[in-house]
């Protein structure tokens, strides 16, 4: 399995492009079934949450609902022009919000687990560094000090007249 690391913008583009392409495929093969679209939405959410890089974890959860709405454009077709399409899009979003909530929940859980693991890993690294510093300080104090050279006592200077 590939291990890409997408930036915040990259994860949004990936999710949006994937959902739009899947919606077009759904429209061609199944006549625009929102159930098929919703089922395909869930793995895209999981992949987006898994592939976003650590610094941009929150953006995956933000990009997913936007991608869901943009991906519905090919499915939410209407004969009423722009306003009819917009009304149908809003209706589909309202009637099938469960898929949106489910996908966002999946991504949120994956991102949360990744963040907790990242935080615990960093805390373990800090503890290990602190223990190593303490151990080094303890061994430095316990080690015998090498004898230091002492200067011979200074002789008084002779005065010449």
C-alpha positions as CSV (number, residue, x, y, z in Angstrom):
1,X,0.0,0.0,0.0
2,X,1.4,3.4,-0.9
3,X,2.3,5.8,1.9
4,X,1.9,9.3,0.4
5,X,1.9,12.3,2.7
6,X,-0.5,14.9,1.4
7,X,-0.4,18.5,2.5
8,X,-3.6,20.1,3.7
9,X,-4.4,21.5,0.3
10,X,-3.3,18.3,-1.3
11,X,-5.7,16.2,0.8
12,X,-8.5,18.6,-0.1
13,X,-7.8,18.3,-3.8
14,X,-7.4,14.5,-3.5
15,X,-10.7,14.1,-1.7
16,X,-12.6,16.5,-4.0
17,X,-11.2,15.1,-7.2
18,X,-11.8,11.6,-6.1
19,X,-15.4,12.3,-5.1
20,X,-16.1,14.2,-8.3
21,X,-14.7,11.4,-10.4
22,X,-16.6,8.7,-8.4
23,X,-19.8,10.7,-8.8
24,X,-19.4,10.9,-12.5
25,X,-18.7,7.2,-12.6
26,X,-21.8,6.6,-10.4
27,X,-23.9,8.8,-12.7
28,X,-22.7,6.8,-15.8
29,X,-23.0,3.3,-14.3
30,X,-25.8,3.5,-11.8
31,X,-27.8,6.6,-12.9
32,X,-26.7,8.8,-10.0
33,X,-27.5,6.6,-7.0
34,X,-26.7,8.5,-3.8
35,X,-26.4,5.3,-1.9
36,X,-23.6,4.1,-4.2
37,X,-22.0,7.5,-3.9
38,X,-22.2,7.4,-0.1
39,X,-20.7,3.9,0.1
40,X,-17.8,5.1,-2.1
41,X,-17.4,8.2,0.0
42,X,-16.5,6.3,3.1
43,X,-13.2,4.7,1.9
44,X,-12.2,8.1,0.3
45,X,-12.6,9.6,3.8
46,X,-10.5,7.0,5.4
47,X,-7.7,7.3,2.7
48,X,-7.7,11.1,3.1
49,X,-7.3,10.8,6.8
50,X,-4.6,8.2,6.5
51,X,-2.6,10.0,3.8
52,X,-2.6,13.6,5.2
53,X,0.8,14.5,6.7
54,X,1.1,14.9,10.5
55,X,1.3,18.7,10.5
56,X,-2.0,19.0,8.6
57,X,-4.2,16.4,10.3
58,X,-7.0,18.8,11.0
59,X,-7.4,19.8,7.4
60,X,-8.5,16.3,6.4
61,X,-11.6,16.6,8.5
62,X,-12.4,20.1,7.1
63,X,-11.9,19.1,3.5
64,X,-14.2,16.0,3.6
65,X,-17.6,17.8,3.8
66,X,-16.5,20.2,1.0
67,X,-15.6,17.2,-1.2
68,X,-18.9,15.5,-0.5
69,X,-20.8,18.6,-1.6
70,X,-18.7,19.2,-4.7
71,X,-18.9,15.5,-5.6
72,X,-22.7,15.6,-5.6
73,X,-22.8,18.1,-8.5
74,X,-23.0,15.4,-11.2
75,X,-25.5,13.4,-9.3
76,X,-27.8,16.3,-8.4
77,X,-28.9,17.1,-11.9
78,X,-32.1,18.8,-12.7
79,X,-34.0,20.3,-15.6
80,X,-34.6,23.6,-13.9
81,X,-31.3,25.2,-14.8
82,X,-28.9,26.6,-12.2
83,X,-31.4,27.2,-9.4
84,X,-33.0,23.8,-10.0
85,X,-29.6,22.1,-9.7
86,X,-28.8,24.1,-6.6
87,X,-32.2,23.2,-5.0
88,X,-31.6,19.5,-5.9
89,X,-28.1,19.7,-4.4
90,X,-29.4,21.1,-1.2
91,X,-32.1,18.5,-1.1
92,X,-29.7,15.6,-1.6
93,X,-27.4,17.1,1.1
94,X,-30.2,17.3,3.5
95,X,-31.7,13.8,2.7
96,X,-28.4,12.0,2.7
97,X,-26.4,13.7,5.5
98,X,-25.9,10.4,7.2
99,X,-23.2,9.5,4.7
100,X,-21.5,12.9,5.2
101,X,-21.6,12.5,9.0
102,X,-20.4,8.9,8.8
103,X,-17.4,9.8,6.5
104,X,-16.5,12.8,8.7
105,X,-16.7,10.6,11.8
106,X,-14.4,8.0,10.2
107,X,-11.9,10.6,9.2
108,X,-12.2,12.3,12.6
109,X,-11.5,9.0,14.5
110,X,-8.5,8.2,12.3
111,X,-7.1,11.7,12.6
112,X,-7.6,11.6,16.4
113,X,-5.9,8.3,16.8
114,X,-3.0,9.5,14.6
115,X,-2.6,12.7,16.7
116,X,-2.7,10.8,20.0
117,X,-0.1,8.4,18.8
118,X,2.1,11.3,17.6
119,X,1.8,13.1,20.9
120,X,2.6,10.0,22.9
121,X,5.6,9.3,20.7
122,X,6.9,12.8,21.2
123,X,6.4,12.6,25.0
124,X,8.3,9.3,25.0
125,X,11.2,10.9,23.1
126,X,11.3,13.8,25.6
127,X,11.3,11.4,28.5
128,X,14.1,9.3,26.9
129,X,16.1,12.5,26.3
130,X,15.6,13.7,29.9
131,X,16.6,10.3,31.3
132,X,19.7,10.2,29.1
133,X,20.7,13.7,30.2
134,X,20.1,12.8,33.9
135,X,22.2,9.6,33.4
136,X,25.0,11.6,31.8
137,X,25.0,14.1,34.6
138,X,25.0,11.3,37.2
139,X,27.9,9.5,35.6
140,X,29.8,12.7,35.3
141,X,29.5,13.4,39.0
142,X,30.3,9.8,40.0
143,X,33.4,9.5,37.8
144,X,36.7,10.2,39.5
145,X,38.2,13.5,38.6
146,X,41.6,13.4,37.1
147,X,44.3,15.1,39.2
148,X,44.9,18.7,38.2
149,X,48.3,20.0,37.8
150,X,49.3,22.6,40.2
151,X,51.6,25.4,39.4
152,X,54.8,25.5,41.3
153,X,54.9,28.3,43.9
154,X,56.1,31.5,42.4
155,X,59.6,32.5,43.4
156,X,60.2,36.1,44.5
157,X,61.7,38.3,41.9
158,X,65.2,39.5,42.4
159,X,65.9,43.1,42.3
160,X,68.9,44.4,40.7
161,X,70.2,47.8,41.4
